[in-house]
Structures are given as C-alpha cells and as structure tokens.
C-alpha cells in the first residue's frame, strides 16, 4: 500500500508543487486526509503515532513520503538549479528576473538557507516519536525484558 502511494500518487503532487502555491496548511490538510483514508481502510491505527508513517522502514516506520518535506525539497532543488544556471544560460537568467512572485519558486526572493539532510530530518522525527508516552513505555518494557 505504501509503495503504491509513493509510486503513483506522490509524483502527481510533485508536478503541482511548481505550479500551485501550496500553503503549509494545505499540505498539512492533505497529509491529514491521507492518514484518515489509511485509518478508514484499516491500514493505520487511529491512535498510532503519525510520525511513524513517514519514518523509513529501517528506522521502524512505514516509509510513506512526507508531503511537506517533499514540497520543500522540490522547491529548493529547482531554485538552486535556476539560480546556478542563470550564469551560463540567458533563458534561465530571464526566468529568474521575471519570476517575481509569479510561481511558488519566487526566484527573485529565493532564500539561500539549506534544508536539513534526510538523516537529520529522520532523526528529528524519530526523537519526536520517542518522546511520546506510548513509546517510552514500550522502550522501558523492552529494556526490562533484556
């Protein structure tokens, strides 16, 4: 199920990130809707930690792509591409000059701060997940059994 969502549904959204100005609220509502559908079709427990869905399977998660993270990465990659390419390409230079709040990229005001790496982001999500009371109880139980 997760592989199908990541393979077929997520790329459709990826193309819209450059065209549609998605707000953080819109992206969060989309993820909430996705979790609701997964719960309705009994793929996700209603009381389960939502952080677990987006963690990679190697870290104990389900491996679902985080839409908000994907949105930020896609915009950053395209901004970096156009800003680096404007030096050698007059077309890219014209696009950068003309994109003044016309697209979600907003190349005139593109910020240069870096996104956290995937590893840093996954560690942050794992810390949030481990701070939940249920996870603390599970870790204490497994520590006592050893």
C-alpha positions in Angstrom: 0.0 0.0 0.0 2.7 2.5 1.0 4.8 1.6 -2.1 1.8 2.2 -4.3 1.1 5.6 -2.7 4.8 6.6 -3.0 5.0 5.3 -6.6 1.7 6.5 -8.1 0.1 9.3 -6.0 3.1 11.3 -4.8 4.6 12.1 -8.3 1.3 13.7 -9.3 1.6 16.1 -6.4 5.3 16.7 -7.2 4.4 18.2 -10.5 1.9 20.6 -9.0 4.4 22.0 -6.4 5.9 24.3 -9.0 2.6 25.5 -10.4 0.2 25.6 -7.4 1.1 27.8 -4.4 0.6 25.2 -1.6 0.4 26.7 1.8 1.7 24.8 4.9 -1.9 24.5 6.0 -2.9 22.9 2.6 -0.1 20.4 2.9 -0.9 19.5 6.4 -4.6 19.1 5.5 -3.5 16.8 2.7 -1.5 14.7 5.0 -4.3 14.5 7.5 -6.7 13.4 4.7 -4.2 10.7 3.7 -3.9 9.5 7.3 -7.7 9.5 7.6 -8.0 7.3 4.5 -5.3 4.9 5.7 -7.2 4.6 9.0 -10.6 4.2 7.3 -9.2 1.2 5.3 -7.6 -0.2 8.4 -4.0 0.3 7.3 -3.2 2.7 10.1 -4.4 2.5 13.7 -6.3 5.7 14.8 -4.2 6.1 18.0 -0.8 5.3 16.4 1.9 7.9 16.1 1.7 9.9 12.9 5.5 10.3 13.0 5.8 6.6 12.4 4.2 6.8 9.0 6.9 9.0 7.5 9.9 7.3 9.0 11.8 4.9 6.8 11.2 1.2 7.3 14.8 0.7 8.5 14.0 3.1 11.5 10.8 1.3 12.4 8.4 3.4 10.3 6.1 2.7 7.5 8.1 4.6 4.8 5.4 6.9 3.5 6.8 10.0 1.8 6.3 13.2 3.9 4.5 15.6 1.5 5.6 18.7 3.3 9.3 17.6 3.2 8.9 16.7 -0.4 7.4 20.1 -1.3 10.3 21.9 0.4 12.9 19.8 -1.2 11.4 20.1 -4.7 11.2 23.9 -4.5 14.7 24.2 -3.1 16.2 22.0 -5.8 14.5 24.0 -8.6 15.5 27.3 -7.0 19.1 26.1 -6.8 19.0 24.9 -10.4 17.7 28.2 -11.8 20.0 30.3 -9.7 23.1 28.4 -10.7 22.1 28.1 -14.3 21.4 31.8 -14.8 25.1 32.5 -15.1 25.5 30.3 -18.2 22.0 30.5 -19.7 20.4 33.7 -20.8 17.0 31.9 -20.8 17.4 30.9 -17.1 18.6 34.4 -16.3 15.4 35.9 -17.9 13.3 33.4 -16.0 14.9 34.3 -12.7 14.5 38.0 -13.4 10.8 37.6 -14.4 9.8 35.4 -11.6 8.7 38.0 -9.0 6.1 36.1 -7.0 4.7 34.6 -10.2 5.3 31.0 -9.3 5.9 29.2 -6.0 9.6 29.3 -6.7 9.8 33.1 -6.4 13.3 33.2 -7.8 13.8 36.9 -7.2 13.5 36.4 -3.4 14.8 32.8 -3.2 16.4 32.2 0.2 19.8 30.6 0.3 19.4 28.7 3.6 19.8 25.0 3.4 17.2 22.3 4.3 18.2 19.7 6.8 19.5 16.5 5.3 17.3 13.4 5.2 19.2 11.9 8.0 18.9 15.0 10.2 15.2 15.2 9.4 14.6 11.5 10.1 16.4 11.7 13.4 14.3 14.7 14.4 11.1 12.8 13.6 12.3 9.8 15.5 13.1 11.9 18.6 9.5 13.3 18.4 8.1 9.8 18.1 10.3 8.5 21.0 9.1 11.3 23.3 5.5 10.1 23.1 4.3 8.3 26.3 3.5 5.1 24.5 7.0 4.8 23.0 8.6 5.4 26.4 6.5 2.6 27.9 7.5 0.2 25.1 11.2 1.1 25.4 11.0 0.6 29.2 9.3 -2.8 28.8 11.8 -3.9 26.2 14.7 -2.8 28.4 13.3 -4.7 31.4 12.9 -7.9 29.3 16.6 -7.9 28.3 
